[in-house]
């Protein structure tokens, strides 16, 4: 079983299961980037984790605009696997989640038609919380 690909796929795809299961599923799936939600609880943590995983250039500024620019510069787009996604921005102001989603949407537009998406892993006990949080952000941004 592989990951969904191609146009029309959602930007963020929640995935219920253990991190180990997602790692096993991803073997041989092509170029992927791994992010750890446990390291992305704050905006600064999110910037640092993304910069390390995607090997952003040394001049990466760590701002929302810089994140958009760095991701939009990915030559082939990409799929980012976020482990423990329910922890992303959990210690940040609520507005940071909305800004993050707006940046990701802009990157997806910038990279089109190249693929850009996130597979958001959550353990079964946290999955519903993750999905509800995503729905709330989507509704807030319209």
C-alpha positions in Angstrom: 0.0 0.0 0.0 1.4 3.4 -0.9 0.5 7.0 -0.2 -2.1 8.8 -2.3 -0.4 10.9 -5.0 -1.3 13.3 -7.7 -3.6 16.3 -8.3 -6.7 16.6 -6.2 -5.1 15.0 -3.1 -5.6 16.8 0.2 -2.9 19.0 1.4 -2.9 17.4 4.8 -3.9 13.7 5.2 -4.4 12.4 8.8 -3.0 8.9 9.3 -4.1 6.8 12.2 -1.5 4.4 13.5 1.8 4.1 15.2 4.9 6.0 14.1 6.6 2.6 13.5 3.8 1.5 11.2 4.1 4.7 9.1 7.9 4.3 8.9 7.4 0.7 7.7 4.8 1.9 5.1 7.1 4.6 3.8 10.0 2.3 2.9 10.6 2.5 -0.8 8.0 5.3 -1.4 10.5 7.7 -2.9 11.7 11.0 -1.6 10.1 11.8 1.7 10.9 14.1 4.6 10.3 13.2 8.2 9.3 15.7 10.8 8.8 15.1 14.5 5.8 16.8 16.0 7.3 16.4 19.4 10.0 18.9 18.3 7.5 21.3 16.7 5.4 22.3 19.7 6.4 25.9 19.3 6.8 28.1 16.2 10.6 28.2 16.7 10.6 24.4 17.2 8.6 24.0 14.0 11.0 26.2 12.0 14.1 24.4 13.4 12.7 20.9 12.7 11.6 21.8 9.2 14.9 23.5 8.4 16.8 20.4 9.6 14.7 17.9 7.9 14.5 19.6 4.5 18.1 21.0 4.7 17.1 24.6 4.3 20.1 26.9 3.4 22.0 28.5 6.2 20.4 31.9 5.5 16.9 30.5 6.4 15.4 33.3 8.5 12.9 31.2 10.6 9.9 33.4 9.8 6.6 32.3 8.2 7.6 34.1 4.9 11.0 32.4 5.0 9.3 29.0 5.5 7.1 29.6 2.5 10.0 30.6 0.4 12.2 27.7 1.4 9.4 25.1 0.8 8.4 26.7 -2.5 12.0 26.3 -3.7 11.9 22.5 -3.4 12.6 21.5 -7.0 10.3 18.4 -7.0 7.7 19.4 -4.4 7.5 16.8 -1.7 5.7 14.7 0.9 6.4 15.4 4.5 5.6 12.7 7.1 4.8 14.3 10.4 5.1 11.9 13.3 3.2 12.7 16.5 1.3 15.4 14.5 -1.1 16.0 17.4 1.8 17.8 19.1 2.5 20.3 16.4 2.2 23.9 17.7 0.6 22.5 20.9 2.5 25.1 23.0 2.0 28.0 20.6 -0.7 30.7 20.4 -3.7 29.5 18.4 -3.0 31.9 15.6 0.2 30.1 14.8 -1.7 27.0 13.6 -3.8 29.1 11.3 -0.8 30.9 9.9 1.0 27.6 9.4 -1.9 26.2 7.4 -2.1 29.4 5.3 1.6 29.1 4.6 1.2 25.5 3.6 -1.7 26.3 1.3 0.4 29.0 -0.4 3.3 26.6 -0.8 1.0 24.1 -2.5 -0.2 26.8 -4.9 3.4 27.9 -5.5 4.5 24.3 -6.3 1.5 23.3 -8.4 1.4 21.1 -10.4 4.2 19.4 -8.4 2.9 17.5 -5.4 3.2 19.0 -1.9 1.4 17.4 1.0 1.7 16.3 4.6 0.9 12.9 6.1 0.0 13.6 9.7 0.5 10.6 11.9 -1.3 10.3 15.2 -1.6 7.4 17.6 -5.2 6.0 17.7 -5.9 7.7 21.0 -4.9 11.1 19.6 -6.3 10.7 16.1 -9.7 12.2 16.7 -8.1 15.2 18.4 -5.9 15.7 15.4 -8.7 15.5 12.9 -10.9 17.9 14.9 -8.0 20.4 15.1 -7.5 20.2 11.4 -11.2 20.7 10.7 -11.3 23.7 13.0 -8.3 25.3 11.2 -9.8 24.7 7.8 -13.1 26.2 8.9 -11.4 29.3 10.3 -9.5 29.9 7.1 -12.5 29.0 4.9 
